[in-house]
Amino acid sequence: LTSATPNHWHALMGVEAMQAGKDVYIEKPISHNIHEGRALVAAAAKYGRMFQTGTQCRSSTGIREGMQFLADGGIGEVKLARGLCYKRRKSIGALGDYEIPAGVDFNQWSGPATYTDPKLTRQRFHYDWHWQRHYGNGDSGNQGPHQTDVARWGLGLERHPNAVLSYAGRLGYKAERKDPDYVDAGDTANTQVSIYDYGDKTIVFETRGLSVDESADQEINELFGYSKGNKIGVIFYGEDGYLVQGPNYNRCAVFDKERKLVREFKATSNVGDAHFANFLDAVQSRDASTLHADARCGHLSAAIAHLGNISYYVGQENRVDPKTISESLANISSLDDDQATLDRTLQHLRDNNVDPEKEQLSLGPVLKFDPEAEGFVDNDEAKAMETREYRDGFVVPSAADV
């Protein structure tokens, strides 16, 4: 089975395929929530199936060589990685009540998700589901798993974080439309910073969905190049310099402390082809250890998006001024310059005609997470979001019941 369905269908399709004796390749994120990722990991183990996650960077020779360079101490000790999704996403249109396209069985399409009423609240049926949380996970869960997977890989993190804090919002579309009453149909963040505390290491992931053509981020511009437009990748901060994955899936670049390019690693083949070929090789050999991105790999990387989004969702009504966010950053252990990251984010909003003092970001709580039990600690609202209410006939079983 290969699956590139909307996110809300990934896990149920994968579990049932493995129960039926099929090997599975699922695009990222492999799950819509933490419960589903656990179920996929358990099903792959129970039924002895080959499972590949569609994080193609894992099979890029350029990135594999870059990650080995990191592991060998190429830029000294590395404890911080910053993932970037600076990727323009326009409004998906006004919130409304739209007709289901002819020929679509909306009950089946909705599957494990809520059957919404009104039936469709966005204008375009395809793709824009990414920005509605019934079905998608925003860009932190769409583009993000490619980068957070590389961040985990380079930092050697084969575990969940201990805590997460996110500040985020869906901002800027009122200014673009020049309509203070405009309501975009999306309900995922288009501007988001999530900080992940792994104890001795930190991952920061930044999402920017407004225009990124102009940027005052000197360091990031130097490491990714000064060209206008999207900046997608990962920056690793080492004692002796930087390693950058990006701006595509084929390249890693090494910079010294003065941010001068000193070395590059580039892929020697098409990344997508190589990744699917790795899956097919494992299908033939029946050796799961040869897979570059197995179910647990996919689960850990998808969970990064889920954890950050849950912090945002729990705190979504907590709209605050920048000073309050600044004061709250002390509540999470982080190796980043969190104030500098906040300042850059606020400037990005101002560059897009958003006044963060008036159109405020939401501040999520610091959520403690138990990496072994794979659950939130001391927050019932967050814990409830580890899974979802499934409709009869579309229930994703627990890990114990696959």
N, C-alpha and C positions, 0 to 999 in steps of 0.2 A: 504494500500500500504506500502511495505517496500522497501527501495532503498539503494543499495550500488554500484550504477553506478559510473563512473568517475564524478568528481566534476562539470564539465560543464553542466551536465544533471540534477543535483539535483533539482534545483529550478523550472524549467519548469515542470518536472514530478510531483513535489509536488503541485504546483499551480493547474495544470489541474486535478490532483486526487481529490483535495479538491473541485474544481468546480463541479466535478462529484459525490460529496457526500461521498467521501472516507476519512477515517482517515489515518494518514500518520506517518511513522517512517522513518527518513532519517539519514544516517550516516553523521558524521562530515566531512568537514565543510558543513553546509546545503546549502551554496551558493558559487558561484564562484566570486561574487563581492557584494558590498554593496547594490546596487539596487535590487538584487535578494533576499537578506535577508529581506529587507523591504516588498517585494511582498509576501513572505511566511508568515510573521507576519500578514499582512493585510488579506490574504486569510483565515488563521485560524480563525481570529476574525469574518470576514464577514460570513463565512459558518458554524461557530460553530463546527469545526472539532477538533478532538484530534490530536495533533502534538507532537511527541517526537523526540528530537535530540539524535543521538547516541554517547553522551558523557557519557559512562557507569560509570565513577567515581561518578556521581550524585546519583547512587543507591547502591554504596558500603557502607555497614554499617560501616566499618573501617574509611572511609573518611568522612562520614556523622558525625560520632562521633568526628572525629578530627576537623571538621569545627565548630561544636558546642562548642568544647573546646576552640577554638580561639575566638568565639563570646562571650563566658563567661569570657574572659580575662585571659585564662590559661597561656599565655606568656606575659601578659601585652599588652600595646597598640602596634598595628601592622600597619605599613604604607607602607611597602615594601614587594613585593613578586617577586621572581626570578624563572621563568620557564626554564627548561633545556630540550633540545633535543640533547643530546650527543649520536648520533646514526649513526654508520658507514654506509655510502652509497657509493658504488663504482660507477665508471663511467658507464653510460648507453651505451657507445660505441660511435664511431665516427659519427659526423653529416654526413648525406648522403641522398640518395634517394632510399628508400626501398619499396618492394612490399607489398601491403595490403594482409593479409592472405586470403586464399580462403574461400568463404562463408560469408565474412563480407560485409555488406552494409555500406560502409564508409560514404556515404552521411547521412544516418540515425545515424550512430555512432557519426559523427561530430555534428549533431543536432544544438544546439545554438552556437557552436564554428565556427570559420572560417573553410571553406573547403580548406585545405592547398594544395599548389602546389609548389614543388613536394608533392605527396600525403602523404608520410610518411617519416619523417626525422630521426627516431630512429630505431634501429635494432629490439628491442623486442616490439611487439604491446601492450601486456598487462602490466599493472602496471607502466611501465616507463613513461606513460603519466603524472604521478605525477610531473615530473621534467621538463615538458614543459608547459609554462604558457597559451597556448591556452586552455588547459584542466585541469591542476592542479594548485596548489598553493604552490608548494615546501613543505619542511618539516615544515615550519612555519604554513602552512595550512593543513598539513596531520597529523603529530603527534601533532603539536602545540596546536590545539583546546582542546585536552584533558587536557593539562596543564594550558593553559591560562584560561580555564573555571574554573578550581579549584582555580587559582590565584584570579580571580574576585570574586568567591564565598567566599573565606576566607577573602578577604578585604572588603566584603559587597558592591561591586561596581555593581550597576544595571544601568549603563550608559556607554556611549562611553567616551574615553579620550578626553582631550582638545587639545592635540598635540602629535606628534610622530616624532622620528628621528631614522633612520636605517642606519647602515653601514654594507656592505655585499659584497659577491662575490661568483663566482663559480670557486674555485681555487684548485690547487693541482694535478689535473689529468695529467697535462703535466709532472710533476715530477714523478708521478707513472709510466707513460708510457715511461719515459725517451725520450720524443719527444717534443721539443719546439714548433713544429707546430701542435700538436694534438688539435683538437677541439671536445669537448664532445657535444653530441646532446642535452643536457639539457640547459635550459636558466633560471632556477630558482636558487636561492642561495643555496650553500651547507655550507656556513659559513655566519652567520648573527647574529647581535645583534640589537634588536629594543627596544627603550626606550619609554614608554607610560606615559605621564603626565596627571594625574587625579586631579591635583590641590593639594589636601592634601595627596594624595597617589601616589605610583609609581609601575608599573609593568615593569619588564625587561624580555625579552625573548631571549634566546641564542640557536642558532642552530649550531651544529658542525657535518658535514657529513664526515669529514676525520677521520683517525684512532684516537680513543680515548683510546687506550690501555695504553698509558703512559700519565700521567697527573701530572702537578706540582701544581694543585689547592688544596692546603692544606685544606682549610676550606670545600670545596665541597667533597673532598675525605673522610674527617672525618664524614661528615653528611650522605653520601651515602655509605660509606664503601670503602675500598681500593682495591676491586676486579677490575680486568681489564675489559674493555668493556663498554657497554652502560650505561649511567646515564640519566634516564628519570624521571622527577618529578618536584616538586615545593618546594622552600624554603621560608618560611615566617620568617621575621626578627622581633622579638618582643623586648620589653624593658627588658624582663626577660629571654629570650632564643630564641630557634628556634623551629618551627614545620616543618617537612619534609613530603610531600606526595611523596611516591616512595620507592624503584624503580619500584613498580608495582601498579596496581589499587586497591590493597587490603589493603594497609597499610598506616598509618600515624605514625610518631615517633616524640617524644618531647625530646629536648635536652636543657640542661642548658647553661649558658653563656660560660662555658668552653667546650662546645660541648660534654658533657657526656650524654648518653642516660638515661632518667628518666621515660619514659612512652611510651607505644605503643597502637595503636588502630588497630585492624585487622578485615577484613570482615568475616562474618559468613556464606556466601553463594556465589555461583558463580556470579560474578558481572554482566556479560552479561545477564544471565538468569533473575536476579533480575530486571535489567533495562527494559528488554522487557516485563516482567510480570507487571511492573508498568504501561507501556503503555497499555497493554491488560486490566488491571483493570480499567483504565480511559475510555477505549472504552466501557466497560460494564456499568460503572456508569454514563457516560456522564458528569463527573465533571473534567474540565480541571485544576482546582486548585490542583488536586492530582498528576499531572504530575511532575516528577522531573526535566525535561529539555524541556520546551515548546519551541515554535517557537522563542519567543523573547530571551530566554536564548541562544538558538543556534545562533541567529543572532548576539547578542552582542559578543559572543566568536569567531565566524567566522570573524567578522569585525576586531578584533584585528590583525589577520593574514593579512587581506586585507590592513589595514592601514600601517602596517610595510612594506609589499611588495611594496605598492605604493610609499612610501618614497624611497625605494631602486630603483624602476624602474625609477622614475623621476630623480634620481641622478646617474643612472647606468654609464653614460659616464664620470662622475666626479671621475676619478680614482686618488687617492691622497695618499700621504705618511702618516705614522702614526702620525707625528707631527700635520698635518692639521686636522686629525680626533680629536686628543686630544684638539686642540684649539676650535673646533666646539662644543664640548660637553657642553661648557658653555652656549650655545644658547637655551638649553631646561631645563626646571625645572625638577629636578630629586632628589630623596632621596637615590639613590645608590651612591657608590663610583665608578663613571663612568670611571675614569682613571684606577682603578684597574681591572675593567671588560675588558677594552680595552687591558690592559697589558696581562691579561690571554689569551685573544683571539689571540693576536699577538704571544704569546709563543706557543699556540696550532698550529698555522700555521708553525712556525719555526720547531716544533717537527715533522712536516710532510713535511719537506724539501721545504717549501715555504718561500721565503724572501719577507716580506710585503713591503720592500722598493722598490723592483723591480716588483713583481707581486702584484700590489696594490689592496686594497679594494676600493669599490665605496662608496662615502659618499652622502647619501640622504639629502635633505633639512629638516629643522624642518617644518613640515606641521601642521598648525593650523586647528582644526576640531570643528565644532559646534555640540555638542552632541544632541541638541534638533532638529535642522534642518537636522541632519545626513548628513552633507556635509562639504567639505573643504572650507576654507576661504582664499581668496586672492591667489589662485594658480589654474589657469585654466587647466594646464596639469594634475594635480592631480585630479581635479574635473571630467575631462573626463574619468578617470579610475574608477570612482564610478560605471560605467556600462560598456557595451561593444556594439559593432555593431552586431546586431542579423541578421541572415539570414531569408529570407521570409519563413514562416511556422514554425519557431522555436523561436518566439519572446517571451521573458519573459515580461509580462505586468508590468506597474508601480503599485505601491501600491494602487493608486487611481482607477486603471482600472481592478483589479483582478476580 
